[in-house]
Amino acid sequence: MVTNSNSKSKIGVLLISHGSRLPYGEHVINELADLYREKTDYNVIVSYMNMSEPSIPVAINQLADEGVEKIIAIPVFLAHGVHTTQDIPKILNINNGLDLEEHSHGSSENGHGHGHSHSHQDEKEVEIKFKGEIIYTEPLGADRRIADIIEDRVNNAL
C-alpha cells in the first residue's frame, strides 16, 4: 500500500457495474464501494454501463475534476463477457489487448448477438475530459473469497 497521501489523491478507483432498471443492483454496488472505502484512502466512485447513473464517462469526469491523474477501472462482474471485453473498453476508449470486435444486441442476421436486448448509454453524449492513465483490470473472477461467500450461503440455508 502506498504511504504517500499526496500520491493517493492522484489515484481514483472506478467501480463499473452493468446498471439495472431495478434498484437492488445499485444498492449492492454502492455497499461494496462503501466497504472498499473503509479500507482505502483512494477516491472511489461507482459507475454504470447503462440504465443507472452516473454513466462511466460522467464518473470519469468527476474523478478528473477532483484532480485524479490515474484511474483504476474495475469491472464488477464475475467473468469476462461482451460487456467487459468490448463495451466497457470501447466506452473507456482503450484496447486492453481484448477482443474489441463490434457486436449487436439481440438477434441479428449473422447470429452474433448475445441474446438480450437493451440500449447502452451513448458514450459519445458525454465527452470524457480525463487526460490521465486508465488501467482496466480483470473482472472479479474465480476467487477463494467468493467461494467462501458461497459456502456461507449454503451453511446459512441449512
JOZI-V808511 format. One record per residue. N is the residue number from 1. RES is the residue in three letters. SS is DSSP state (~ for helix, > for strand, _ for the rest). PSI is psi in whole degrees, 0 to 359 (999 if undefined). NEAR is the number of other C-alpha atoms within 10 Angstrom. Layout:
BEGIN
((N;RES;SS;PSI;NEAR) (N;RES;SS;PSI;NEAR))
END
This chain:
BEGIN
((1;MET;_;135;5) (2;VAL;_;136;8) (3;THR;_;346;8) (4;ASN;_;108;8) (5;SER;~;331;10) (6;ASN;~;319;9) (7;SER;~;330;13) (8;LYS;~;324;18) (9;SER;~;344;16) (10;LYS;_;355;18) (11;ILE;>;131;23) (12;GLY;>;146;25) (13;VAL;>;121;23) (14;LEU;>;108;26) (15;LEU;>;123;22) (16;ILE;>;122;23) (17;SER;>;166;24) (18;HIS;_;311;21) (19;GLY;_;155;21) (20;SER;_;156;15) (21;ARG;_;341;10) (22;LEU;_;149;10) (23;PRO;_;346;10) (24;TYR;~;318;11) (25;GLY;~;319;15) (26;GLU;~;319;20) (27;HIS;~;316;11) (28;VAL;~;311;11) (29;ILE;~;324;20) (30;ASN;~;324;17) (31;GLU;~;318;12) (32;LEU;~;318;14) (33;ALA;~;317;17) (34;ASP;~;318;14) (35;LEU;~;319;11) (36;TYR;~;322;14) (37;ARG;~;328;15) (38;GLU;_;338;8) (39;LYS;_;353;8) (40;THR;_;162;11) (41;ASP;_;358;15) (42;TYR;_;153;17) (43;ASN;>;117;17) (44;VAL;>;129;19) (45;ILE;>;146;21) (46;VAL;>;144;24) (47;SER;>;165;25) (48;TYR;>;144;27) (49;MET;_;316;25) (50;ASN;_;168;20) (51;MET;_;348;16) (52;SER;_;162;18) (53;GLU;_;148;15) (54;PRO;_;153;17) (55;SER;>;167;25) (56;ILE;~;311;27) (57;PRO;~;320;24) (58;VAL;~;317;19) (59;ALA;~;319;21) (60;ILE;~;317;27) (61;ASN;~;325;19) (62;GLN;~;316;18) (63;LEU;~;319;24) (64;ALA;~;317;21) (65;ASP;~;336;11) (66;GLU;_;6;13) (67;GLY;_;12;15) (68;VAL;_;139;24) (69;GLU;_;341;18) (70;LYS;>;134;21) (71;ILE;>;129;22) (72;ILE;>;110;16) (73;ALA;>;119;25) (74;ILE;>;116;19) (75;PRO;>;116;24) (76;VAL;_;70;21) (77;PHE;_;155;17) (78;LEU;_;319;13) (79;ALA;_;163;13) (80;HIS;_;146;14) (81;GLY;_;192;12) (82;VAL;~;319;17) (83;HIS;~;318;16) (84;THR;~;333;24) (85;THR;~;341;19) (86;GLN;~;302;20) (87;ASP;~;308;19) (88;ILE;~;312;24) (89;PRO;~;324;19) (90;LYS;~;316;17) (91;ILE;~;319;17) (92;LEU;~;350;17) (93;ASN;_;46;12) (94;ILE;_;156;15) (95;ASN;_;104;14) (96;ASN;_;30;14) (97;GLY;_;15;8) (98;LEU;_;166;11) (99;ASP;_;107;12) (100;LEU;_;24;17) (101;GLU;_;137;10) (102;GLU;_;151;10) (103;HIS;_;167;13) (104;SER;_;153;15) (105;HIS;_;152;15) (106;GLY;_;200;13) (107;SER;_;151;13) (108;SER;_;161;12) (109;GLU;_;325;6) (110;ASN;_;1;7) (111;GLY;_;15;10) (112;HIS;_;3;13) (113;GLY;_;159;15) (114;HIS;_;21;14) (115;GLY;_;3;11) (116;HIS;_;156;9) (117;SER;_;134;11) (118;HIS;_;163;9) (119;SER;_;138;9) (120;HIS;_;151;15) (121;GLN;_;141;17) (122;ASP;_;107;12) (123;GLU;_;346;20) (124;LYS;_;346;9) (125;GLU;_;324;9) (126;VAL;_;118;13) (127;GLU;_;130;11) (128;ILE;_;122;19) (129;LYS;_;346;14) (130;PHE;_;129;19) (131;LYS;_;4;11) (132;GLY;_;197;14) (133;GLU;>;136;12) (134;ILE;>;123;20) (135;ILE;>;118;15) (136;TYR;>;121;19) (137;THR;_;174;13) (138;GLU;_;158;15) (139;PRO;_;180;18) (140;LEU;_;317;14) (141;GLY;_;185;12) (142;ALA;_;110;10) (143;ASP;_;139;9) (144;ARG;~;328;9) (145;ARG;~;327;9) (146;ILE;~;322;13) (147;ALA;~;324;11) (148;ASP;~;321;11) (149;ILE;~;316;11) (150;ILE;~;315;12) (151;GLU;~;316;12) (152;ASP;~;317;11) (153;ARG;~;316;11) (154;VAL;~;311;10) (155;ASN;~;321;9) (156;ASN;~;333;8) (157;ALA;~;340;7) (158;LEU;_;999;5))
END
